[in-house]
Amino acid sequence: MFNCDVASIDLTPLPLLSNDIATNASLLADTPVTEKSLLGIPQWLTQINHDINRALERGTNIRQLVAARSGAIDELLIAVFNWFELDKTDLALFATGGYGRGELSLYSDIDILLLSPDEIGADASGKIDRLVALLWDIGLEPALSVRSVNDALEAALDHTIASAQLEARLLIGNEALQDVPVQIVNKQWSPREFFEVKIAEAKARHLQHNATEYNLEPNIKTAPGGLRDIHIIGWVTKRYFRVGKLYDLVQQNFLTEKEFDELNFAEGYLWQIRHYLHVLTGRNENKLLFDYQREIAQLMGYETQPDDQPNAAVERFMRDYYRCAMQISTLSEMLTNHYYETIIEPQLPDDERPKKQPINARFNQIGDQIAMAHHRVFAQHPDSILEMFLLMGQYGIKNVRTHTLRALKIAARGIDQVYRDNPTHQALFLANLKEQNYLFHRLRAMNRYGVLGSYIPAFAQVTGLMQYDLFHRYTVDAHTLFLIRILHRFTDPRFYEDFPLVSAIFQRIERKEILVLAAMFHDIAKGRGGNHSELGQTESFDFCLAHGMSVADAKLVGWLTRYHLLMSMTAQKKDISDPEVVTIFANLVGNVTHLNHLYVLTVADMNATNPQLWNSWRATLMKQLYSQTRRILRADIDAPTNRQDMISATRTQALVMLDNVNNQHMNRDEVLRLWDDLGDEYFLREIPEDILWHTEAILNHPPIGLASNADSPPLVVLREHRELALDAVQVFVYTQDQTNLFAVTMAVFDQMNLDVLDARIITATRDFALDSYVLLDPSGTLLVDEDSQQELKQRLINAFKDPTVLKLTNKRMPRQLRHFEVTTVINFEFNEASDQHIMSLETLDQPGLLARVGQVFLQEKIEVHAARITTLGERAEDMFYISDQNDEPLSAARLDALQSALMTSLSVQREQPAAAYSKSD
C-alpha cells in the first residue's frame, strides 16, 4: 500500500527467460507433467524465498522485500502468459487484491484476474486451462478468476470482489481494459453504499476477534489493528480520490505526513511478523500462535537480558505488537470516520445531516459527537483537553469529530509535568473520574489518543504490556479499563441478577472515584520487577495527595492497591469454612469500609481478568467470605463466628429452601435424620442448593430411607452444570467410604477423557463418602447421550468394587500448554482443627493431572478427605486435605516421600518441537 524501491534487491533470475526455452513447444502441448517440463520454476520459487530471507538478515527493509517478491511473480506470470500465446488474444491479465497492491509475503495468496471484453472462445479457453495447470504444477496455486466484462459487472456486486478489483493492476495484455475493473466498481457502488458495507464488514470481522486488539493469539491480518484495518482505508478512499498508493492521500490533504509515517511503520512491523510466520510454517499463516511467538521474538531481535524474568523477551515483543495494533486500529477508525465526515456527510440530505448545537465557547455537539469550536481551542486553552472529556460525560456524548481528534493527538504531546502540576488540570482530571457517565468510553479515548499516558506516565509504561500466560487475557491497560467498565455495570439494572450483592454495596458507596483510582493504579507497577502491589500503593498514595485529596482518602486508595489480591487469594486458596482463617482475614481488613471497597474491587478485578474466571463457585466463596468477615467487623452477636454456628446457618438456609419447593416426596423428619448422619464437614463445605439435590438423590436411592445402610449400592447421579463452564456436568457420588476412592474416581474420569473443573470430597459421620465433581466433556456428548451417562455410572460402580485396577491413559499435551513453564511447588501445612495436613499443589495444568496425583496417593497410601480444584489459565492450583489410611497425620518422612513421588510423576515430558528456523537456512 506504500511506495517501495526494489532496485537494490538481488533475486535469482527467472530461468524461463532465455530464448531457447521461450520457444519450447512442449509447454504448448497437452503432455504429462515431468520435472523437466516444469523448467526449474519450483526450484526458482524456493530460491527467491531464500534470497528474500538472506536480504532480510542483511537488514533490507521488509517493504522492499514484499514488493520484490511481487515483482518476481509479475515476471513469471507475464512470461507464461506469452508462452501460452495469450498475448495474441484480447485478454488482459491483472494482479488483484494484495498482489495488486504489490504486496506479497512468502506464501501470500496470489489473486489474478483474466479479463475479456467479450465471452471467451474455445481456443483461448484451452490456453487458459494449460496455463492454470502449469501454475498449479509448479506450486504457485493462484486464486484465478476468468471473467468477461459482463461477468465482472455482476461479480462486483459482491463487495469483497469489488474491493479486490479496486486494487487491480494490469500486468500484460489488452491495455484497453486497464481501467475497466475500477470503472466497474464505481458503476456498481455509490461512495456511501460502498463505505457502509465496508464498515459493516469491518465491525463483523472485529467481533469475530472479540472486538479487541489484545487477543492472546492474534490474527495479524484480520483482527482489530491488523493489516485489514489499513486496507480498509485504501478501499474507501481510492475509488473517490482515484489514487493508487496510500501516500497519494497525503498529497490530497486527506492524510497527514505523521499519520502516514505511523501507518507505514506499523504495517512494516506486521509484515515482518508475517514473513517469519510464513517461514516457520511453510504456509500462508497469519495467526500469531503461542507456538511461534517466542521464536519470532528472537528472530526480530528481542533478547533476554541478564536480570530479565524468563518470559521478558517475548512479552516485550508482544507489547510492541499490541502497540502497533492499537495505533493501526486508532488511525483506521479515525481516517474512515474522517472520510465519512468530509466526503459522505456533506452529500447527505438536510434531514440526515447531524445538527450542530453549542455546548460552550470551546465545544459544540454535532449529532452524537463533540467538536472543538475552532482549530486553536487546545492551543489557546490547554485545560480544554480534560474539559472535553468531562463534557462528554455530562452531555452523554461517546464520540469525537475527526478534526478534533487530530488536534487532540497533537495537544496530548504537550502534557508535561507543568501541566500535571496545574491545580485546574488536577481538578478536571478528578472531576472526570467522579463523572460516571460513559467513564469507560472516555478513558478508552484518552488512552487511544495519548492523553491518559501523558497525564499518568506510569500508565503509558503498561500500555500493551501482556503477561505470557493463559490466565491474564488482556494487556494491563485493557484490563484496567475493562475493570472500570465492570464497576459501572454494578449500577446497571441489566446486571443486577449477575451481581446482586456487590451491586447493592457499590451503589451505597458515595465516593466512587476512590474505587476508580484504585482500579487505575492496582496493576500500574507491573513489568518493573518487585512487588507491583507495594509499588502501586506508593504511587497511588502520592498521586492522590498531589491532587489535593485528603490523607484518609489517599490511604484508602493506597490500601486497596496494596491488598487488591488479598480477598481473592483468601477465598480461593484458604479454607474459609475455618473461622480462624476468616478472623485473620478480618484483622487484615480492619473495618467495614475497607471490606466493602475491597469486595467490590475484587469482584470487578476477577471479571476483568478472564471471562472464564468468574462463576457461581467463586461468587459463592466471595460472598461467604464477605458475609462472615462483615459480621466479625460489626461484632454481630448473631453472626456465626465458629464452626457450629456456620453449620447451623447452612442447615437453616437449606431448610428454608426445602420448604419453598415441591417436597412432597421428601419427609422432613427423614431429611433431618439424614442430615445428622452426613456430618459437620458436609455442611461447612456444601452450598444449600447442592444440599437439596444430594438429599433428594440419597432419599430416593433404593432402598428408600436406607441409603446410609452399608448394604446400599453406590449412588451416582448426574446433572447439567453451566456455572463453571458451558456444557459442564456435575457428578455426585454417595458410597461407602473406602481407601483409594479419590484415585479410583480420577482414573475413571481420565479413561473417559473427562476434565475435572471442581471437586468436593467429604466423608460423612457414618463412613460414607459424599463426593461432588464438576466435569467438562471435550466431546460434548455426556449431557445428551444417555448411553455415555450410563457408561460413566457403571464404570465408577465397577471401579469401586475393584479399587486396585488403575490404568491411566497417555494423552498429548494440548498445543497451547506446550509453550508454558510452570514450576511445580508442593507445600504442606498441618491443620489442627481437622488433624490433617493441607497439601497445596501448583503445577502446569496437564492432561490427566488429577489422575496422576491420585495414582501417587494410592502408591503412597494417602487418604484424601477434601479437595479444592482451581485452574488459572495454564496453572493448576489445587488443595488436598490428607492423612494416612488410618486417618492419622502424616510424619515428616511420609510427607517428604509424597512430595518426591509427586514431583517425579508430574515432571512434564514435552514433545520435541519442529525444527526451528535458522538464519543460515
GURO-488866 format. One record per residue (C-alpha): z, y, x; residue in one letter. Coordinates in steps of 0.001 Angstrom, whole numbers, plus 500000, padded with zeros to 6 digits. Each point is the difference from the previous one (the first is absolute). Layout:
REM GURO-488866
ZYXA
...
REM end
This chain:
REM GURO-488866
500000500000500000M
500361502182503066F
497473500971502679N
499818497644502984C
498323500062503404D
498909496491500938V
497903500844503018A
502700498875502431S
500381496507498492I
498173497384502070D
499285497003497744L
497997496943500949T
496330500519498926P
498607498135497022L
498064496965501388P
497250500182497364L
498565503281501253L
497521498512502504S
496374499932498906N
499485496252500450D
502853499226497646I
498905502599497498A
496734498112499505T
501641496593499681N
498447498421496930A
502865497536499546S
502058502729498420L
497470500352497234L
499684496285499390A
502051498040497540D
501449497696502633T
503449498436500501P
502502502206501777V
500643499078503619T
502005501680502727E
496740501001501645K
498618501517496783S
503076502263499772L
498852501584503274L
503503500499501388G
501083502468497302I
503371498263499234P
500878500142503693Q
498961503673500073W
502242500802497024L
502911498332501786T
499195501871503198Q
499927503445498408I
503445499282498528N
501184499259503550H
498309503198501185D
501862501980497353I
503327498358500924N
499500500861503659R
499033503572499159A
503197500389497958L
502037498693502955E
498384502667502162R
501206502670497581G
496834500633498034T
500732501731496696N
500013497508497122I
497803502384498016R
497204499557502535Q
500384496234499831L
499670499629496225V
496918502230500192A
498618497983502919A
500271496722498105R
498330501603497008S
497201501155502298G
499596496497501437A
499708498489496514I
497491502743499130D
497870498874502919E
500181496350498952L
499136500630496346L
497110502307500859I
498622497332502355A
500143497158497476V
498592502282497277F
496952500492502203N
499786496349501117W
499742498862496419F
497310502670499449E
502010501755497314L
498883503249501639D
496607499233498449K
501499500128496505T
501263502988497989D
503637498875500426L
502707502156501555A
503017498526501801L
503280501914499576F
503451499603501490A
502552500655497245T
503756500231499629G
501968500171503238G
496962498854501947Y
498087502874498456G
502628502347501434R
499367498426503405G
503441498350500085E
500153496320500943L
502996498185501402S
499436496587501594L
499876498056496729Y
499467502762497434S
497809499317496988D
496373500884500716I
498705501485496748D
496214500450499837I
497584500930497249L
496299499107499832L
498505502499497583L
496536499796498478S
498243502688497911P
498786497261497630D
500639496349499246E
499864497876503164I
496987497694500339G
500024496343500978A
498777500584503561D
502695502574500787A
502581497853498244S
499205497049502273G
500348502162503106K
503350501294498730I
501217496435499471D
499128499063503590R
501674503181501320L
503190499251498065V
499987496384501196A
499718501142503619L
502846502491499625L
502259497291498593W
498950497523502677D
500944502420502782I
503403500549498374G
499521503566498745L
500662499179496306E
498926503371498578P
500806501224496500A
496347500535499040L
498736501568496780S
496278499892499169V
499055502414497233R
497144501944498555S
500666503654499224V
500435499112496319N
502464497250500935D
501873502460502218A
500251502467497112L
501678497389497839E
502214498697502815A
501267503507500780A
501775500072496642L
502620497923501843D
502015502621501864H
500686497658502956T
496244499552500523I
499504503731499505A
502574500682502736S
498161497695502397A
496671501660499201Q
501450503436500767L
500388498755503575E
496419498647500155A
498320500582503379R
496329499124500472L
499490497599502915L
496274499308499722I
497235499744497454G
498669502167497187N
501144503523500891E
499060501251496556A
503054498129498721L
502408501587502521Q
501870502184497497D
499580497762496961V
503391498180500121P
501957503265499936V
497660501499497406Q
500643496993497779I
503771500522500191V
499617503684499199N
497879499094496986K
502391497377498630Q
503284501821500565W
501139503533499294S
502426501482502559P
502886499818497539R
499282496428498868E
499683498743503556F
503166501800501092F
502017498599497113E
498832496422500498V
500722500083503764K
503466501492499476I
500753497346497368A
498783497332502430E
502268501400502736A
503041499993497714K
499351496397498976A
499514499028503641R
503265501683500979H
501884498154497255L
498801496713501464Q
501945500978503123H
503150501160498175N
498790503635500137A
501599500480503424T
498786500516503539E
503002498035501229Y
499214496342499299N
501399497588502588L
496571498390500448E
497605502814499094P
496296499692499391N
498649502693502304I
496815500325497955K
501039500013496332T
503721500850499918A
501175503592499431P
499336501873503230G
497314497500501024G
496377500566500946L
498911500035496359R
502025503171499450D
497799501716502588I
496844498543498477H
500813501415496567I
499962503526501434I
496424499422501125G
498907498323496769W
501101502793497671V
498788502833502252T
496765498754501561K
498019499887496775R
500938503608499229Y
499729501575503457F
497101497728501055R
501485499308503430V
499897496878502126G
503107500360502179K
503538501017499171L
499904502734502620Y
497227501666498007D
502688500789497414L
501677502252502589V
496812502038500182Q
500011500134496197Q
503544501471500168N
501281497083497926F
501939498438502875L
501903501827502732T
499633499169503676E
503618498848500170K
499627497755496957E
496879498511501545F
501834499380503295D
502894498328498181E
497668497692498073L
497971499337503124N
503062498908501966F
501471497882497190A
496685498250499318E
499571499213503695G
503490498517500103Y
499242497733497034L
496661498999501521W
501739498913503180Q
502439497872497994I
497064498559498075R
498172499180503222H
502912497921501263Y
500457498336496608L
496376498846500221H
500448498859503611V
503133497966499221L
498672498390496821T
496263499729500707G
499252501269496489R
499909503114497840N
503790500251499705E
501578503218498756N
503532498897499178K
502522500831502705L
502122496873499608L
503177499267501920F
497879497409501825D
498153502789501821Y
502311503020500074Q
501878499173503179R
496888499084502015E
497992502986498791I
502907502259500944A
499802498610503528Q
496202500330500149L
500271503624498926M
502438500788502774G
503370499851498245Y
502328498588502639E
503642498976499808T
502229502295502029Q
503045498746501980P
502553501239497437D
497963499018496925D
501027497671497223Q
497757496870499775P
497742501434497276N
499867503606501237A
496370499915501196A
498547498563496787V
502182502339497940E
498607503007501910R
496483498711499400F
500589499581496262M
501708503406499839R
496849501602501417D
497854498007497573Y
502095501147497022Y
499825503613501160R
496214499775500255C
499838498364496559A
502173502753498525M
497791502651501607Q
496837498410498606I
501527499522496555S
501251503582499863T
496696501514501125L
497962497737497735S
502037500988496960E
499911503678500944M
496270500135500738L
498912498088496908T
502187502313497926N
498424502946501825H
496570498709499013Y
501083499796496372Y
501573503454500006E
497065501743501713T
496969498006498808I
500827498198496744I
502558502278498378E
497852503195499955P
497295498099498082Q
502379498790497282L
499832501499496496P
502503502813499447D
502252497875497820D
500312497382502789E
500769502367502849R
503684500324500951P
501598503276498964K
501816502256502457K
503491501251499178Q
502081502170502374P
503366498569501065I
501044502912502171N
498387502396502458A
499389497204502487R
498910497008497894F
497912499119496981N
499790496859497927Q
496415498793499561I
499931497117497554G
502463497454501342D
499890501443503538Q
501802502749501865I
497989502468502081A
500818502942502234M
499071503360498530A
498171501093503159H
499071498423503323H
502715501773502047R
503001498944497912V
501482497641502600F
499232502322502901A
501597503026498360Q
502882498142498336H
501044496933502047P
502753499198497503D
497251499322497435S
499359496646501753I
503242498655498560L
499894502212496915E
496754498350498900M
501583496542499857F
502993501347498090L
497683501611497443L
498197496684499605M
503257498414498944G
501021502850497743Q
496609500185498237Y
499264496259499972G
496954500174502285I
499061496917502058K
496816501123501759N
498830502767502342V
496570501661500168R
498009499100503083T
499674503493501460H
503801500305499734T
500504496651501748L
497760501059502854R
501995503195500462A
503231497994499688L
499009497615502817K
499410502955502298I
503199501742498934A
502090496849500516A
499181500072503703R
501881503297500219G
503301498534498822I
502228500230503084D
503715500300500733Q
500003503685499058V
498521499064496618Y
502515497173499561R
502945502275500837D
499016502616497424N
502629499977497181P
497329500737497375T
497986496985501086H
503106497812500119Q
500942501016496470A
496461499242498786L
500012496570501616F
503323499069498371L
498761501414496690A
497029497632500241N
502363497039500342L
502116501169497061K
496916500324497779E
499507496403498873Q
496730500468498095N
497125498351501895Y
502207499857503102L
498302496894501394F
496518501468499515H
501006503294501591R
501622498348503018L
497008497686500420R
497687503032500051A
502331501696502504M
499763496914502179N
496223499601499719R
499236503601500878Y
502448500404502853G
502728502077498379V
502773497386499919L
499479498826503573G
499895503581501243S
503138501028498133Y
501910496833501002I
498475499003503376P
501942496728500029A
498150499001496837F
496690500471501794A
501165497444502581Q
500410497263497375V
496734500770498186T
497899496854500220G
502837498105501733L
500093496371498910M
502233497053500807Q
498083496934501053Y
501391497618497405D
499355498738496477L
503120501536498487F
499336503732500428H
496837500423497952R
499468503697500659Y
500096502453502873T
503206502010500346V
498561503170498456D
498383498133497088A
503213498040499385H
502069503193500043T
497795501762497463L
499856496889497817F
503799499865500059L
500087503554498641I
497532498937497313R
502305497128499026I
502898502454499720L
497977501995497501H
499311496848497980R
503728499733499364F
499548503025497693T
496928498580498246D
500642498194496680P
497143497588500802R
502135498462502759F
503393499905498236Y
499675496284499282E
499314499227503656D
502906502113501315F
502529500505497182P
503165500542502046L
498519501858502952V
498030502288497659S
503164500960498147A
501818500722503270I
497140502025501515F
499679502184496918Q
503705500885500227R
499597501155503616I
499533503763499863E
498970500691503600R
496987497683500150K
498716501771503113E
502851498283501882I
498338496643499378L
496537501401500720V
501193501288503387L
501675496672500792A
496738498263499075A
497990502274502285M
502283499412502984F
501111496375499543H
497180498580502185D
498958503137501853I
501303498767503364A
498124496690499974K
497848499213503013G
502177501843502503R
502272497186501092G
503688499932499254G
501607499873496557N
497674501909497682H
502725500380497368S
502387501704502413E
497290502246501445L
498870500886496489G
503555500882499011Q
500201502610502745T
496602501497499199E
500578500147496246S
503433501600500461F
498582502676502306D
497048500627497671F
502256500530496997C
502309502396501840L
497018501933501379A
498745500417496430H
503243501551498800G
501439496971498238M
503747499482499937S
501704497770502547V
500976497620497188A
496404499644498821D
498751499594503566A
502584497276500634K
498976498168496819L
496316500040500990V
500921498872503501G
502256497229498708W
497281498686497669L
497508500039502877T
502433498177502287R
500969497326497469Y
496802499616497970H
499842496277500876L
503676499231499397L
499834499081496330M
496866497841500160S
501274498130503058M
503392499388498389T
498501498774496739A
497406497729501619Q
501789498716503086K
503636499749498988K
501848498072497314D
500755502736497486I
501796497484497804S
502744500276502643D
502277502929499008P
500816500647503659E
496316500678500749V
499831502485497128V
503226501687501096T
498683500512503555I
496807501468498581F
501976502301497684A
502068501266502918N
496815500874501910L
498541501815496997V
503149501983499376G
499433501575496581N
497958499716496806V
497742502934500917T
498896498207503155H
499590496770498039L
497820501551497275N
497711501687502503H
499809496906502223L
499225497679497084Y
497138502208498781V
498592500456503515L
500242496273500769T
498209498877496835V
497217502535500599A
499750499011503679D
499682496302499199M
497302500665497409N
498079502255502385A
500149497568502945T
498191497052498499N
498868499498496381P
501064496347500223Q
503515500801501216L
501529501199496735W
500682497313497414N
502640499016497467S
502010498105502614W
500339503013502293R
500511502299497020A
502875497799498862T
501564499952503476L
499755503775500296M
501407500609496531K
502845497568500633Q
500915501656503301L
499768503475498455Y
502155499111496995S
502701498229502017Q
500135502774502588T
500157502739497372R
502984498354498348R
501827499785503308I
499254503627500847L
501129501148496553R
503132497834500240A
499065498475496650D
502978497868498911I
497678497907497815D
497530499327502798A
499585496458501337P
501346500518503517T
500619496345500825N
498098496752499636R
501699498907496789Q
499328503331498293D
496342499822501014M
499732496451498624I
501594501054496727S
497643502962499678A
496916497804500492T
501211497430497449R
500691502752497494T
496498501449500427Q
498476496551499571A
502042499365496829L
498854503315498531V
496414498995500677M
500661496563498481L
501262501602496803D
496882502190499794N
497483497147500068V
499189497123497724N
502548497523501362N
500373497620497071Q
499101497101502284H
502873500883502372M
503630499504498979N
502177502827501371R
502851497640500876D
497615497707501862E
498629503002501870V
503470501091501102L
500967496448501072R
496803499743502037L
500636503368501600W
503475498917501028D
498368497061501799D
497442502114501836L
502491501678502328G
500668503494501274D
497125500204502495E
497483499523497220Y
501158503088498086F
500253502050503170L
496401499328500978R
498033499609496771E
498932502682497537I
500713499741496242P
496330499463499050E
499701496950502259D
503417498701498932I
498776499793496379L
496798498196501068W
501950497494502099H
502604499467497282T
497418499199497350E
498161497603502327A
503183498159501007I
501363499639496464L
496657498697498770N
499674497551502859H
500640496449498710P
502546498811499287P
500861503236498180I
503295501477501054G
500380497527502854L
497732501682502492A
502846500207502492S
500505496281499829N
499233498248503276A
497760497556498130D
497651502748498842S
496596500019501692P
499005503128501938P
498912502964497913L
496929501922501203V
498628502835497836V
497318502594500669L
499114503357498530R
497749502935500733E
501430502643502319H
498053503224500534R
502653502119501636E
499804498962503662L
496242499471499846A
497245499551497472L
499502496378498971D
503292498911501573A
501915497032498562V
503765499704499703Q
501379496484500465V
503558499055499026F
501480496760501322V
503263498585498619Y
501054496726501554T
502922498202501523Q
500746501553503391D
498979497956503008Q
499442500473503667T
496609501282501155N
499146501400496576L
498665503255501448F
497905498214502636A
498554497585497470V
499102502732497533T
498336502140502683M
497958497000501174A
498670499400496477V
499021503651499632F
498288499828503383D
498039496878499047Q
498762501715496835M
499069503158501940N
502482502188498104L
501430503096501668D
503683500780499383V
500594503677499166L
503673499721499013D
502685497328499992A
503489499800498536R
501927496879500889I
503370499458498321I
502347497038499659T
501903499738496702A
503670499066499726T
499146496436498970R
497766499470503027D
496771500785498261F
497374502102501724A
498494502951498157L
496980501063502040D
497537502635498913S
496741500777501823Y
497174502445499459V
496734498493501243L
496518501315500586L
497125497603499476D
497007501131502120P
497661497894497841S
501231501698496823G
500098496766497972T
503697499228499655L
500517502434497119L
497125498679497900V
499677496348501001D
502503497716498315E
499027497127502296D
500926502092503067S
503310500930498402Q
500763496391499232Q
499010498979503533E
502415502542501490L
502845498827497760K
499373496340500791Q
499678500592503741R
503350501800500032L
501714497291497958I
498567497250502243N
500985501894503134A
503580500392498740F
500165496221499647K
498799499452503581D
501083503081501984P
499194498572503426T
496206500100499666V
498943503383501364L
496424500393501090K
498877503557500619L
496400501109499769T
498228501787502840N
498609503329498830K
497830502579501654R
501586503318500772M
498549502595497580P
497515502360501632R
502121503127499670Q
503194498409501339L
498281498788503185R
499952503528501381H
503710500778499847F
502882499210502293E
503431499715498404V
502848498936502254T
502079497277498389T
503640501108499731V
502757497742498665I
503560501229499454N
503103498382498561F
502906501725498284E
503043498208498605F
500823500884496391N
503699499452499305E
499648500287496235A
497668496999499793S
501222498246503167D
496356499725501062Q
497727501483502620H
497306502453498985I
496881499367502030M
497496502875500130S
496486499157501121L
497315502513500937E
496642498524500977T
496264500078499355L
499202499056496406D
498023496874500824Q
498656497221497758P
502618497415499093G
502799502113501489L
502739498923497592L
498869496377500143A
500401500064503795R
503384501683499718V
501022497353497470G
498867497238502336Q
502191501405502774V
502950500195497595F
499396496332499176L
499856498968503662Q
503116501990500868E
501900498786496899K
500404503499498598I
500842500638496365E
498522503106498284V
502204501563497328H
498042503180499296A
496894501720501246A
498268503335499723R
496292500145500832I
498414503328500928T
496463500576501217T
499113503435501376L
496315499952500905G
499565497625502926E
503771499772500507R
502310497471498322A
503650501026499779E
501942497139498421D
503717499324499600M
501720496627499525F
503617499078499245Y
500547496769501920I
502636497450500930S
500073496428501214D
499446497193497509Q
503752499794499349N
500077503674498984D
501864500870503185E
499126502991502228P
497703499314502926L
501345499963503541S
498575502258502702A
498252496995501552A
498370499097496663R
498851503597499524L
498452500062503477D
498191496720499337A
498739501262496649L
498741503230501554Q
498200498137502759S
498360497564497580A
498822502832497760L
498587501989502900M
498007496957501100T
498745499206496512S
498976503561499212L
498149500720503219S
496540500989498775V
497076497951501215Q
497212502558499771R
496346499049499816E
497936501031502950Q
498006503143499124P
496254500162500371A
498706501059503385A
500621503690500432A
497279502497500751Y
499750500822503663S
498529503236501251K
498029497989502521S
498243498037497233D
REM end
